[in-house]
Amino acid sequence: MIDWSRVDELVEEIGAEDFGEVVDLFLSEVEGAIDLLETAEGNPVVTEEQMHFLKGAALNLGFEHLAQLCLKGEKAAAAGRPEVVTPAEVRRVYETSRTSFQADLPARLVA
């Protein structure tokens, strides 16, 4: 679900002290993108754009399962089938990933 090696790499790149800000920005931007998906449900252009954004953001912070789902949604929307991956499914995977990430992160930052 979470690619912890990517998280470790990012923490090393930016430093543990700035990592919290990156996480806060990520969570805020992902929430906004999912809100846009929900508002524009069925619109293939908006769906493709937001899935692409979410895929990149998720990969950057190690949310591997979310990134794979968004890749599937992006490709489907580009093919004119935005209903293949629903906003509800994206939100569910995001929330599950976020919960896991937030639960395990403190111990990983100490190690």
Stockholm file with secondary structure:
# STOCKHOLM 1.0

chainA/1-111         MIDWSRVDELVEEIGAEDFGEVVDLFLSEVEGAIDLLETAEGNPVVTEEQMHFLKGAALNLGFEHLAQLCLKGEKAAAAGRPEVVTPAEVRRVYETSRTSFQADLPARLVA
#=GR chainA/1-111 SS CBCHHHHHHHHHHHCHHHHHHHHHHHHHHHHHHHHHHHHTTTCHHHHHHHHHHHHHHHHHHTBHHHHHHHHHHHHHHHTTCTTSSCHHHHHHHHHHHHHHHHHHHHHHHHC
#=GC SS_cons         CBCHHHHHHHHHHHCHHHHHHHHHHHHHHHHHHHHHHHHTTTCHHHHHHHHHHHHHHHHHHTBHHHHHHHHHHHHHHHTTCTTSSCHHHHHHHHHHHHHHHHHHHHHHHHC
//
